[in-house]
Amino acid sequence: MHPSALPPALLVAALAAAVLLALVQTARLAYVRWLPRRRLEVARAAGADGERRAEPVLVSLGYAIVARQAPVTYDVALDGEPCAIALRADFLVERDGRRFVAEVKTGRHAPRLETPATRRQLLEYRVAFDVDGVLLVDVDAGRVHSLEFPSPPAREAGGGLGWLLWLALGGALGYGAARVPSRGGSPPAGVDRGPAAP
């Protein structure tokens, strides 16, 4: 059937449906692009509000604000090549002569150490900043938590053969000690001192 044989009302309806579909698709794509930006704006606003509310909490607990939005760059080796990593922490603070990096979190999940993203961020701050410790500021609860991360476990030198080196050193020292005569005593058995002096 040729399009000219179709009733004009049907052609107009099909054209209107195509235009409507194009408009809906364009609006959907615009919304999909806008939504992440909007979420980021909301998160930034909440973060800025949280930082503003965190300052009096820190000060009330005796912390002095050293820096806000404190930047740092540290290097890691990627396949042997240095790679600079830039970070920015909410606060650098001091109390009792000790310096801390403080991260402010708001909401139900972010301030919890069980949240992997929070835990990883705080651990990275501990590695990157030259500080005595890391603070997690839960603004909504009005609490400041001090975190202490363990040192990495020590690895045995020599691929687990360190005990063998200590054994050899102990044996050498024991042998050397056995070869030295005691004062006024006779030499150990089998040790010849040579001819006696006249």
Backbone as a printed PyTorch tensor [residue, N CA C, xyz], in Angstrom:
tensor([[[  0.8510,  -1.1770,   0.0000],
         [  0.0000,   0.0000,   0.0000],
         [  0.8910,   1.2330,   0.0000]],

        [[  0.5760,   2.1360,  -0.8830],
         [  1.3430,   3.3600,  -1.0480],
         [  0.9220,   4.3580,   0.0200]],

        [[  1.8900,   5.1470,   0.5680],
         [  1.5450,   6.1010,   1.6270],
         [  0.4710,   7.0910,   1.2320]],

        [[  0.3700,   7.4190,  -0.0630],
         [ -0.6590,   8.3840,  -0.4830],
         [ -2.0540,   7.7810,  -0.3870]],

        [[ -2.1210,   6.4430,  -0.3320],
         [ -3.4170,   5.7790,  -0.2420],
         [ -3.9340,   5.7370,   1.1900]],

        [[ -3.0760,   6.0890,   2.1830],
         [ -3.4950,   6.0880,   3.5860],
         [ -4.3480,   7.3220,   3.8750]],

        [[ -5.2600,   7.1930,   4.7940],
         [ -6.0560,   8.3710,   5.1510],
         [ -5.1630,   9.4380,   5.7860]],

        [[ -5.3910,  10.7100,   5.4720],
         [ -4.5460,  11.7920,   6.0030],
         [ -4.5430,  11.8300,   7.5310]],

        [[ -5.6200,  11.4830,   8.1540],
         [ -5.6640,  11.5000,   9.6200],
         [ -4.6890,  10.4830,  10.2010]],

        [[ -4.5530,   9.3370,   9.5460],
         [ -3.6250,   8.3080,  10.0160],
         [ -2.1860,   8.7660,   9.8410]],

        [[ -1.8910,   9.4350,   8.7200],
         [ -0.5460,   9.9690,   8.4990],
         [ -0.2000,  11.0260,   9.5390]],

        [[ -1.1410,  11.8900,   9.8430],
         [ -0.9060,  12.9310,  10.8580],
         [ -0.6880,  12.2890,  12.2180]],

        [[ -1.4480,  11.2810,  12.5510],
         [ -1.2990,  10.5940,  13.8400],
         [  0.0580,   9.9070,  13.9190]],

        [[  0.5110,   9.2680,  12.8260],
         [  1.8080,   8.6020,  12.8160],
         [  2.9300,   9.6190,  12.9540]],

        [[  2.8100,  10.7320,  12.2500],
         [  3.8050,  11.7950,  12.3470],
         [  3.8310,  12.3780,  13.7580]],

        [[  2.6880,  12.6010,  14.3720],
         [  2.6130,  13.1260,  15.7390],
         [  3.2300,  12.1360,  16.7260]],

        [[  2.9980,  10.8430,  16.5180],
         [  3.5730,   9.8230,  17.4000],
         [  5.0950,   9.8110,  17.2770]],

        [[  5.6100,   9.9470,  16.0410],
         [  7.0590,   9.9610,  15.8280],
         [  7.6960,  11.1830,  16.4870]],

        [[  7.0530,  12.3360,  16.3500],
         [  7.5620,  13.5680,  16.9790],
         [  7.5260,  13.4300,  18.5010]],

        [[  6.4230,  12.8990,  19.0090],
         [  6.2890,  12.7110,  20.4550],
         [  7.3650,  11.7500,  20.9850]],

        [[  7.6010,  10.6650,  20.2510],
         [  8.6380,   9.7070,  20.6470],
         [ 10.0180,  10.3680,  20.6420]],

        [[ 10.3100,  11.1690,  19.6310],
         [ 11.5950,  11.8730,  19.5600],
         [ 11.7450,  12.8380,  20.7350]],

        [[ 10.6590,  13.5570,  21.0790],
         [ 10.7130,  14.4870,  22.2170],
         [ 10.9280,  13.7490,  23.5470]],

        [[ 10.2290,  12.6310,  23.7160],
         [ 10.3800,  11.8450,  24.9490],
         [ 11.8040,  11.3080,  25.0570]],

        [[ 12.3540,  10.8080,  23.9420],
         [ 13.7130,  10.2730,  23.9600],
         [ 14.7240,  11.3800,  24.2470]],

        [[ 14.5380,  12.5540,  23.6700],
         [ 15.4320,  13.6790,  23.9090],
         [ 15.3680,  14.1060,  25.3770]],

        [[ 14.1780,  14.1580,  25.9230],
         [ 14.0190,  14.5230,  27.3410],
         [ 14.6570,  13.4730,  28.2440]],

        [[ 14.5020,  12.1990,  27.8940],
         [ 15.0960,  11.1340,  28.7040],
         [ 16.6160,  11.2290,  28.7010]],

        [[ 17.2010,  11.4500,  27.5220],
         [ 18.6620,  11.5750,  27.4300],
         [ 19.1660,  12.7900,  28.2050]],

        [[ 18.4430,  13.8840,  28.1280],
         [ 18.8320,  15.0790,  28.8800],
         [ 18.7660,  14.8090,  30.3780]],

        [[ 17.7310,  14.1000,  30.8160],
         [ 17.5820,  13.7660,  32.2320],
         [ 18.7140,  12.8400,  32.6980]],

        [[ 19.0480,  11.8650,  31.8640],
         [ 20.1230,  10.9250,  32.2030],
         [ 21.4550,  11.6640,  32.3370]],

        [[ 21.6980,  12.6780,  31.5170],
         [ 22.9250,  13.4730,  31.6210],
         [ 22.8650,  14.4350,  32.8000]],

        [[ 21.7050,  14.9500,  33.1130],
         [ 21.5470,  15.9390,  34.1830],
         [ 21.6110,  15.2900,  35.5650]],

        [[ 21.0580,  14.1020,  35.7150],
         [ 20.9330,  13.4740,  37.0260],
         [ 22.2680,  13.2920,  37.7520]],

        [[ 23.3320,  12.7570,  37.1430],
         [ 24.6020,  12.6420,  37.8700],
         [ 25.1670,  13.9910,  38.3040]],

        [[ 25.0200,  14.9960,  37.4370],
         [ 25.4890,  16.3390,  37.8200],
         [ 24.7100,  16.8560,  39.0190]],

        [[ 23.4190,  16.6270,  39.0160],
         [ 22.5730,  17.0800,  40.1270],
         [ 22.9480,  16.3670,  41.4150]],

        [[ 23.1610,  15.0510,  41.3280],
         [ 23.5640,  14.2970,  42.5180],
         [ 24.8920,  14.8020,  43.0580]],

        [[ 25.8240,  15.1040,  42.1520],
         [ 27.1170,  15.6390,  42.5750],
         [ 26.9610,  16.9940,  43.2410]],

        [[ 26.1190,  17.8510,  42.6810],
         [ 25.8670,  19.1610,  43.2920],
         [ 25.2730,  19.0150,  44.6880]],

        [[ 24.3140,  18.1020,  44.8320],
         [ 23.6860,  17.8690,  46.1350],
         [ 24.7100,  17.3270,  47.1270]],

        [[ 25.5450,  16.3930,  46.6730],
         [ 26.5750,  15.8240,  47.5550],
         [ 27.5850,  16.8870,  47.9740]],

        [[ 27.9800,  17.7460,  47.0440],
         [ 28.9220,  18.8310,  47.3850],
         [ 28.2960,  19.7970,  48.3840]],

        [[ 27.0460,  20.1270,  48.1650],
         [ 26.3710,  21.0420,  49.0990],
         [ 26.2600,  20.4080,  50.4820]],

        [[ 25.9240,  19.1110,  50.5340],
         [ 25.8310,  18.4210,  51.8220],
         [ 27.1990,  18.3420,  52.4790]],

        [[ 28.2470,  18.0960,  51.6780],
         [ 29.6030,  18.0470,  52.2220],
         [ 30.0350,  19.3850,  52.7870]],

        [[ 29.7510,  20.4570,  52.0550],
         [ 30.1160,  21.7990,  52.5310],
         [ 29.3500,  22.1400,  53.8040]],

        [[ 28.0730,  21.7570,  53.8500],
         [ 27.2770,  21.9970,  55.0530],
         [ 27.8310,  21.1850,  56.2250]],

        [[ 28.1960,  19.9330,  55.9600],
         [ 28.7620,  19.0860,  57.0020],
         [ 30.0720,  19.6470,  57.5380]],

        [[ 30.9260,  20.1350,  56.6480],
         [ 32.1960,  20.7220,  57.0760],
         [ 31.9590,  21.9750,  57.9230]],

        [[ 30.9810,  22.7800,  57.5190],
         [ 30.6560,  23.9860,  58.2910],
         [ 30.1760,  23.6060,  59.6870]],

        [[ 29.3770,  22.5550,  59.7900],
         [ 28.8680,  22.1190,  61.0940],
         [ 29.9260,  21.3710,  61.9000]],

        [[ 30.9220,  20.8020,  61.2300],
         [ 31.9590,  20.0330,  61.9270],
         [ 32.9460,  20.9170,  62.6690]],

        [[ 33.1960,  22.0960,  62.1420],
         [ 34.2030,  22.9630,  62.7560],
         [ 33.9330,  23.2370,  64.2350]],

        [[ 32.7100,  23.6470,  64.6180],
         [ 32.4660,  23.8790,  66.0480],
         [ 32.5870,  22.6010,  66.8830]],

        [[ 32.2620,  21.4420,  66.2960],
         [ 32.3940,  20.1820,  67.0280],
         [ 33.8660,  19.9280,  67.3340]],

        [[ 34.7250,  20.0960,  66.3340],
         [ 36.1600,  19.8920,  66.5370],
         [ 36.7290,  20.8750,  67.5600]],

        [[ 36.3640,  22.1410,  67.4230],
         [ 36.8790,  23.1670,  68.3290],
         [ 36.3980,  22.9160,  69.7590]],

        [[ 35.1540,  22.4850,  69.9220],
         [ 34.6290,  22.2220,  71.2710],
         [ 35.3630,  21.0770,  71.9600]],

        [[ 35.9820,  20.1890,  71.1620],
         [ 36.7410,  19.0690,  71.7300],
         [ 38.2330,  19.3860,  71.8600]],

        [[ 38.5860,  20.6520,  71.6420],
         [ 39.9650,  21.0770,  71.8580],
         [ 40.8720,  21.0030,  70.6560]],

        [[ 40.3240,  20.7400,  69.4860],
         [ 41.1390,  20.6930,  68.2800],
         [ 41.2470,  22.0920,  67.6840]],

        [[ 42.4530,  22.4790,  67.2800],
         [ 42.6710,  23.7480,  66.5810],
         [ 42.7100,  23.4570,  65.0860]],

        [[ 41.9740,  24.2450,  64.3190],
         [ 41.9400,  24.0570,  62.8650],
         [ 43.2360,  24.6210,  62.2770]],

        [[ 44.0070,  23.7760,  61.6210],
         [ 45.2580,  24.1910,  60.9820],
         [ 45.0030,  24.5400,  59.5210]],

        [[ 44.1820,  23.7220,  58.8400],
         [ 43.8830,  23.9630,  57.4260],
         [ 42.5230,  23.3750,  57.0840]],

        [[ 41.8390,  24.0490,  56.1580],
         [ 40.5760,  23.5610,  55.6120],
         [ 40.8470,  23.1310,  54.1750]],

        [[ 40.2380,  22.0510,  53.7360],
         [ 40.4780,  21.5210,  52.3920],
         [ 41.9800,  21.4150,  52.1350]],

        [[ 42.6560,  20.7070,  53.0440],
         [ 44.1170,  20.5760,  53.0150],
         [ 44.5590,  19.6770,  51.8680]],

        [[ 45.3810,  20.2210,  50.9630],
         [ 45.8470,  19.4030,  49.8400],
         [ 47.1500,  18.6760,  50.1850]],

        [[ 47.3570,  17.5500,  49.5400],
         [ 48.6180,  16.8160,  49.6520],
         [ 48.7970,  16.0200,  48.3720]],

        [[ 50.0390,  15.7870,  48.0110],
         [ 50.3710,  14.9240,  46.8860],
         [ 51.3780,  13.8980,  47.3840]],

        [[ 51.1400,  12.6470,  47.0620],
         [ 52.1080,  11.6140,  47.4270],
         [ 52.3500,  10.7230,  46.2230]],

        [[ 53.4840,  10.0430,  46.2290],
         [ 53.8660,   9.2170,  45.0930],
         [ 53.6890,   7.7420,  45.3970]],

        [[ 53.2320,   7.0370,  44.4130],
         [ 53.2240,   5.5810,  44.4380],
         [ 53.9790,   5.1250,  43.1870]],

        [[ 54.4930,   3.9150,  43.2270],
         [ 55.1880,   3.3790,  42.0600],
         [ 54.2170,   2.4850,  41.2930]],

        [[ 54.0610,   2.7850,  40.0420],
         [ 53.2120,   1.9930,  39.1530],
         [ 54.1340,   1.3300,  38.1410]],

        [[ 54.3180,   0.0260,  38.2670],
         [ 55.2590,  -0.7210,  37.4330],
         [ 56.6500,  -0.0900,  37.4920]],

        [[ 57.0340,   0.3550,  38.6880],
         [ 58.3550,   0.9310,  38.8900],
         [ 58.4570,   2.4030,  38.5590]],

        [[ 57.4330,   2.9800,  37.9910],
         [ 57.4430,   4.3950,  37.6210],
         [ 56.6680,   5.2010,  38.6510]],

        [[ 57.2070,   6.3610,  39.0850],
         [ 56.4750,   7.1730,  40.0660],
         [ 55.1910,   7.7410,  39.4690]],

        [[ 54.1490,   7.7380,  40.2770],
         [ 52.8480,   8.2560,  39.8740],
         [ 52.3380,   9.1430,  41.0130]],

        [[ 52.1710,  10.4290,  40.7500],
         [ 51.7470,  11.3790,  41.7810],
         [ 50.2300,  11.2930,  41.9670]],

        [[ 49.8260,  11.1970,  43.2230],
         [ 48.4100,  11.1430,  43.5790],
         [ 48.0830,  12.3900,  44.4000]],

        [[ 47.0880,  13.1450,  43.9610],
         [ 46.6740,  14.3580,  44.6730],
         [ 45.4320,  14.0540,  45.5080]],

        [[ 45.4340,  14.5280,  46.7300],
         [ 44.3030,  14.3530,  47.6480],
         [ 43.9620,  15.6820,  48.2910]],

        [[ 42.7650,  15.7440,  48.8340],
         [ 42.3430,  16.9110,  49.5920],
         [ 41.4920,  16.4090,  50.7530]],

        [[ 41.9330,  16.7220,  51.9740],
         [ 41.1940,  16.3120,  53.1710],
         [ 40.3780,  17.4880,  53.6870]],

        [[ 39.3200,  17.1850,  54.4170],
         [ 38.4580,  18.2510,  54.9270],
         [ 39.2050,  19.1900,  55.8700]],

        [[ 39.9400,  18.6180,  56.8320],
         [ 40.6490,  19.4510,  57.8070],
         [ 41.9760,  18.8300,  58.1940]],

        [[ 42.9340,  19.6960,  58.5240],
         [ 44.0980,  19.3260,  59.3160],
         [ 43.9000,  20.0290,  60.6480]],

        [[ 44.0080,  19.2750,  61.7380],
         [ 43.7790,  19.8500,  63.0620],
         [ 44.9130,  19.4470,  63.9960]],

        [[ 45.0330,  20.1840,  65.1070],
         [ 46.0280,  19.8570,  66.1270],
         [ 45.3850,  19.8770,  67.4900]],

        [[ 45.9150,  18.9960,  68.3680],
         [ 45.5130,  19.0010,  69.7720],
         [ 46.6370,  18.3590,  70.5670]],

        [[ 46.9990,  18.9970,  71.6530],
         [ 48.0460,  18.4900,  72.5490],
         [ 49.3430,  18.2010,  71.8070]],

        [[ 49.6900,  19.0610,  70.8670],
         [ 50.9450,  18.9110,  70.1430],
         [ 50.9320,  17.8290,  69.0760]],

        [[ 49.7970,  17.2390,  68.8250],
         [ 49.6830,  16.1830,  67.8060],
         [ 48.8230,  16.6930,  66.6550]],

        [[ 49.1730,  16.2860,  65.4510],
         [ 48.4570,  16.7160,  64.2490],
         [ 47.6470,  15.5520,  63.6860]],

        [[ 46.4280,  15.8780,  63.2260],
         [ 45.5100,  14.8780,  62.6930],
         [ 44.9200,  15.3480,  61.3760]],

        [[ 44.5790,  14.4030,  60.5300],
         [ 43.7680,  14.7000,  59.3580],
         [ 42.3450,  14.2890,  59.7430]],

        [[ 41.3840,  15.1830,  59.4770],
         [ 39.9920,  14.9370,  59.8750],
         [ 39.1050,  14.8840,  58.6410]],

        [[ 38.3360,  13.8090,  58.5450],
         [ 37.3930,  13.6450,  57.4430],
         [ 35.9780,  13.7410,  57.9990]],

        [[ 35.1700,  14.5940,  57.3970],
         [ 33.8020,  14.8340,  57.8420],
         [ 32.8520,  13.9800,  57.0110]],

        [[ 31.9610,  13.2830,  57.6870],
         [ 30.9670,  12.4660,  57.0060],
         [ 29.5840,  12.7710,  57.5600]],

        [[ 28.5950,  12.7200,  56.6710],
         [ 27.2050,  12.9400,  57.0640],
         [ 26.3710,  11.7680,  56.5640]],

        [[ 25.1790,  11.6630,  57.0660],
         [ 24.2710,  10.6160,  56.6140],
         [ 24.3170,   9.4010,  57.5130]],

        [[ 23.6230,   8.3460,  57.0840],
         [ 23.5370,   7.1320,  57.9000],
         [ 24.7130,   6.2020,  57.7020]],

        [[ 25.1890,   6.0660,  56.4610],
         [ 26.1920,   5.0520,  56.1740],
         [ 27.6120,   5.5800,  56.0950]],

        [[ 27.8020,   6.7610,  55.5460],
         [ 29.1520,   7.2840,  55.3280],
         [ 29.9900,   7.3920,  56.6010]],

        [[ 29.4290,   7.8080,  57.7540],
         [ 30.2730,   7.9340,  58.9440],
         [ 30.6590,   6.6030,  59.5880]],

        [[ 30.1790,   5.5170,  59.0630],
         [ 30.4420,   4.2150,  59.6770],
         [ 31.7150,   3.6150,  59.1040]],

        [[ 32.5470,   3.0850,  59.9650],
         [ 33.7920,   2.4610,  59.5410],
         [ 33.5360,   1.1880,  58.7460]],

        [[ 32.3640,   0.6150,  58.8900],
         [ 32.0080,  -0.5840,  58.1340],
         [ 31.7890,  -0.2840,  56.6540]],

        [[ 31.6520,   1.0020,  56.3110],
         [ 31.4700,   1.3990,  54.9170],
         [ 32.8290,   1.3350,  54.2190]],

        [[ 32.9920,   0.4500,  53.2470],
         [ 34.3070,   0.2650,  52.6280],
         [ 34.9160,   1.5420,  52.0530]],

        [[ 34.1220,   2.3690,  51.3890],
         [ 34.6680,   3.5860,  50.7790],
         [ 35.2340,   4.5180,  51.8490]],

        [[ 34.5490,   4.6360,  52.9740],
         [ 35.0310,   5.4890,  54.0660],
         [ 36.3230,   4.9310,  54.6390]],

        [[ 36.3440,   3.6350,  54.8880],
         [ 37.5250,   2.9970,  55.4610],
         [ 38.7370,   3.1610,  54.5470]],

        [[ 38.5520,   2.9490,  53.2650],
         [ 39.6650,   3.0760,  52.3130],
         [ 40.1540,   4.5220,  52.2290]],

        [[ 39.2220,   5.4590,  52.2600],
         [ 39.6020,   6.8680,  52.1930],
         [ 40.4400,   7.2550,  53.4120]],

        [[ 40.0190,   6.8360,  54.5880],
         [ 40.7480,   7.1710,  55.8040],
         [ 42.1230,   6.5070,  55.8270]],

        [[ 42.2070,   5.2890,  55.3450],
         [ 43.4960,   4.6030,  55.2840],
         [ 44.4290,   5.3220,  54.3090]],

        [[ 43.9010,   5.7750,  53.1940],
         [ 44.7250,   6.5220,  52.2390],
         [ 45.2060,   7.8300,  52.8540]],

        [[ 44.3490,   8.5000,  53.6050],
         [ 44.7760,   9.7340,  54.2770],
         [ 45.9160,   9.4570,  55.2410]],

        [[ 45.8470,   8.3390,  55.9510],
         [ 46.8950,   7.9990,  56.9200],
         [ 48.2290,   7.7930,  56.2260]],

        [[ 48.1760,   7.2170,  55.0290],
         [ 49.3960,   6.9830,  54.2580],
         [ 49.9120,   8.2870,  53.6510]],

        [[ 49.0280,   9.1280,  53.1620],
         [ 49.4270,  10.3040,  52.3860],
         [ 49.8530,  11.5020,  53.2350]],

        [[ 49.1960,  11.7140,  54.3620],
         [ 49.4650,  12.9060,  55.1680],
         [ 50.4920,  12.5890,  56.2590]],

        [[ 51.3660,  13.5420,  56.5290],
         [ 52.3460,  13.4080,  57.6080],
         [ 51.6720,  13.8520,  58.9020]],

        [[ 50.9160,  12.9350,  59.5030],
         [ 50.1290,  13.2490,  60.6940],
         [ 50.3140,  12.1540,  61.7470]],

        [[ 49.8420,  12.4540,  62.9450],
         [ 49.9050,  11.4880,  64.0400],
         [ 48.6960,  10.5580,  64.0620]],

        [[ 47.6200,  10.9410,  63.3780],
         [ 46.4330,  10.1060,  63.3900],
         [ 45.3640,  10.6150,  62.4480]],

        [[ 44.2720,   9.8550,  62.3920],
         [ 43.1420,  10.1630,  61.5100],
         [ 41.8840,  10.2680,  62.3620]],

        [[ 41.0800,  11.2830,  62.0730],
         [ 39.8150,  11.4910,  62.7810],
         [ 38.6540,  11.3360,  61.8040]],

        [[ 37.6190,  10.6620,  62.2480],
         [ 36.3700,  10.5480,  61.4940],
         [ 35.3360,  11.3690,  62.2440]],

        [[ 34.8700,  12.4290,  61.6040],
         [ 33.9110,  13.3380,  62.2320],
         [ 32.5130,  12.9840,  61.7430]],

        [[ 31.6790,  12.4750,  62.6560],
         [ 30.2810,  12.1640,  62.3730],
         [ 29.4720,  13.3770,  62.8030]],

        [[ 29.2120,  14.2620,  61.8510],
         [ 28.5670,  15.5420,  62.1670],
         [ 27.1610,  15.3410,  62.7100]],

        [[ 26.4100,  14.4490,  62.1100],
         [ 25.0210,  14.2670,  62.5250],
         [ 24.9270,  13.7880,  63.9710]],

        [[ 25.9010,  12.9870,  64.4170],
         [ 25.9140,  12.5120,  65.8060],
         [ 26.7060,  13.4490,  66.7090]],

        [[ 27.4270,  14.4130,  66.1230],
         [ 28.2350,  15.3360,  66.9230],
         [ 29.4170,  14.6440,  67.5870]],

        [[ 29.9750,  13.6060,  66.9210],
         [ 31.0620,  12.8230,  67.5080],
         [ 32.2950,  12.8560,  66.6190]],

        [[ 33.4450,  12.7480,  67.2750],
         [ 34.7230,  12.6420,  66.5740],
         [ 35.3760,  11.3390,  67.0110]],

        [[ 35.6650,  10.4820,  66.0430],
         [ 36.2820,   9.1860,  66.3300],
         [ 37.7470,   9.2290,  65.9000]],

        [[ 38.6240,   8.7450,  66.7620],
         [ 40.0440,   8.6530,  66.4460],
         [ 40.3360,   7.2430,  65.9610]],

        [[ 40.9860,   7.1360,  64.8100],
         [ 41.2820,   5.8310,  64.2250],
         [ 42.7720,   5.5400,  64.3010]],

        [[ 43.0850,   4.2990,  64.5890],
         [ 44.4660,   3.8350,  64.5620],
         [ 44.5120,   2.6050,  63.6730]],

        [[ 45.2780,   2.7110,  62.6030],
         [ 45.4190,   1.5920,  61.6850],
         [ 46.6460,   0.7840,  62.0800]],

        [[ 46.5800,  -0.5250,  61.9620],
         [ 47.7470,  -1.3430,  62.3140],
         [ 48.8500,  -1.1680,  61.2840]],

        [[ 50.0870,  -1.4100,  61.7210],
         [ 51.2040,  -1.4290,  60.7790],
         [ 51.1000,  -2.7050,  59.9550]],

        [[ 51.6250,  -2.6550,  58.7550],
         [ 51.5990,  -3.8890,  57.9640],
         [ 52.3740,  -4.9810,  58.6850]],

        [[ 51.9660,  -6.2280,  58.5530],
         [ 52.6910,  -7.3070,  59.2150],
         [ 54.1160,  -7.3950,  58.6820]],

        [[ 55.0640,  -7.6630,  59.5880],
         [ 56.4630,  -7.7640,  59.1920],
         [ 56.6770,  -9.0480,  58.4040]],

        [[ 57.4360,  -8.9340,  57.3750],
         [ 57.7790, -10.1180,  56.5890],
         [ 59.1260, -10.6200,  57.0450]],

        [[ 59.2920, -11.9190,  57.0610],
         [ 60.5670, -12.5020,  57.4540],
         [ 61.5800, -12.2880,  56.3470]],

        [[ 62.7990, -11.8920,  56.7420],
         [ 63.8660, -11.6880,  55.7700],
         [ 64.2990, -13.0330,  55.2070]],

        [[ 64.7140, -13.0230,  53.9760],
         [ 65.2520, -14.2300,  53.3740],
         [ 64.2060, -15.2660,  53.0520]],

        [[ 62.9810, -14.8590,  52.8750],
         [ 61.9460, -15.8110,  52.4900],
         [ 61.7010, -16.8850,  53.5330]],

        [[ 61.7830, -16.5360,  54.8110],
         [ 61.5100, -17.4980,  55.8650],
         [ 62.7440, -18.2610,  56.3130]],

        [[ 63.9050, -17.9160,  55.8130],
         [ 65.1340, -18.5980,  56.2170],
         [ 65.9210, -17.7880,  57.2440]],

        [[ 65.3200, -16.7840,  57.8140],
         [ 66.0020, -15.9620,  58.8150],
         [ 66.4830, -16.7790,  59.9970]],

        [[ 65.7200, -17.7900,  60.3880],
         [ 66.1280, -18.6280,  61.5150],
         [ 67.4250, -19.3610,  61.2170]],

        [[ 67.6390, -19.6950,  59.9260],
         [ 68.8600, -20.3940,  59.5420],
         [ 70.0680, -19.4800,  59.7060]],

        [[ 69.9100, -18.2050,  59.3610],
         [ 71.0040, -17.2480,  59.5500],
         [ 71.3310, -17.0860,  61.0290]],

        [[ 70.3160, -16.9930,  61.8650],
         [ 70.5560, -16.8640,  63.3070],
         [ 71.2290, -18.1260,  63.8610]],

        [[ 70.8470, -19.2820,  63.3670],
         [ 71.4590, -20.5380,  63.7980],
         [ 72.9410, -20.5630,  63.4220]],

        [[ 73.2600, -20.1650,  62.1920],
         [ 74.6520, -20.1350,  61.7490],
         [ 75.4630, -19.1310,  62.5550]],

        [[ 74.8870, -17.9580,  62.8240],
         [ 75.5890, -16.9540,  63.6280],
         [ 75.8210, -17.4740,  65.0370]],

        [[ 74.8150, -18.1020,  65.6370],
         [ 74.9680, -18.6660,  66.9820],
         [ 76.0260, -19.7440,  67.0110]],

        [[ 76.0450, -20.5940,  65.9910],
         [ 77.0570, -21.6480,  65.9220],
         [ 78.4580, -21.0780,  65.7970]],

        [[ 78.6120, -20.0490,  64.9710],
         [ 79.9280, -19.4250,  64.8040],
         [ 80.3830, -18.7720,  66.0990]],

        [[ 79.4840, -18.0980,  66.7730],
         [ 79.8580, -17.4830,  68.0540],
         [ 80.2070, -18.5400,  69.0960]],

        [[ 79.4400, -19.6030,  69.1410],
         [ 79.7380, -20.6880,  70.0780],
         [ 81.0830, -21.3270,  69.7890]],

        [[ 81.3990, -21.5650,  68.5350],
         [ 82.6870, -22.1410,  68.1560],
         [ 83.8140, -21.2040,  68.5390]],

        [[ 83.6220, -19.9060,  68.2550],
         [ 84.6610, -18.9290,  68.6120],
         [ 84.8730, -18.8510,  70.1130]],

        [[ 83.7910, -18.9100,  70.8600],
         [ 83.9140, -18.8500,  72.3180],
         [ 84.6190, -20.0890,  72.8510]],

        [[ 84.4190, -21.2280,  72.2460],
         [ 85.0710, -22.4610,  72.6910],
         [ 86.5630, -22.4270,  72.3880]],

        [[ 86.9920, -21.6880,  71.4220],
         [ 88.3970, -21.6280,  71.0370],
         [ 89.1830, -20.6780,  71.9130]],

        [[ 88.5320, -19.7740,  72.6190],
         [ 89.2440, -18.8220,  73.4650],
         [ 89.4400, -19.4510,  74.8370]],

        [[ 90.7230, -19.5690,  75.2950],
         [ 90.9510, -20.1810,  76.6120],
         [ 90.5150, -19.2530,  77.7310]],

        [[ 90.1090, -19.8460,  78.8260],
         [ 89.7630, -19.0320,  79.9890],
         [ 91.0270, -18.6060,  80.6920]],

        [[ 91.0000, -17.5600,  81.4910],
         [ 92.1860, -17.0520,  82.1930],
         [ 92.6760, -18.0640,  83.2150]],

        [[ 93.9570, -18.2920,  83.1130],
         [ 94.5860, -19.1690,  84.0740],
         [ 94.2250, -20.6150,  83.8990]],

        [[ 93.4480, -20.9470,  82.9740],
         [ 93.0450, -22.3320,  82.8010],
         [ 93.7920, -22.9650,  81.6440]],

        [[ 93.5620, -24.2150,  81.4540],
         [ 94.1940, -24.9080,  80.3460],
         [ 93.3210, -24.7330,  79.1080]],

        [[ 93.9530, -24.8370,  77.9440],
         [ 93.1780, -24.6800,  76.7180],
         [ 92.1850, -25.8110,  76.5640]],

        [[ 91.1440, -25.5880,  75.7980],
         [ 90.1790, -26.6470,  75.5600],
         [ 90.8540, -27.8400,  74.9040]],

        [[ 90.2700, -29.0150,  75.0740],
         [ 90.8430, -30.2490,  74.5310],
         [ 91.0000, -30.1130,  73.0290]],

        [[ 92.1620, -30.5670,  72.5440],
         [ 92.4100, -30.5380,  71.1050],
         [ 93.0130, -29.2400,  70.6420]],

        [[ 93.2400, -28.2530,  71.5180],
         [ 93.8080, -26.9760,  71.1140],
         [ 95.2730, -26.9980,  71.5250]],

        [[ 96.1850, -26.8160,  70.6030],
         [ 97.6140, -26.8140,  70.8870],
         [ 98.0820, -25.3870,  70.9800]],

        [[ 98.7080, -25.0340,  72.1210],
         [ 99.2130, -23.6640,  72.3090],
         [100.6300, -23.5210,  71.7710]],

        [[101.2170, -24.5400,  71.3250],
         [102.5930, -24.4680,  70.8220],
         [103.5790, -24.7860,  71.9370]],

        [[104.9070, -24.6260,  71.6580],
         [105.9200, -24.9560,  72.6790],
         [105.8270, -23.9950,  73.8620]],

        [[106.1190, -24.5180,  75.0300],
         [106.0940, -23.7000,  76.2460],
         [107.2590, -22.7560,  76.2600]],

        [[107.1160, -21.5960,  76.8340],
         [108.1790, -20.5860,  76.9270],
         [109.1740, -20.9900,  77.9910]],

        [[110.5640, -20.7210,  77.8260],
         [111.5560, -21.1200,  78.8210],
         [111.5260, -20.3010,  80.0730]]])
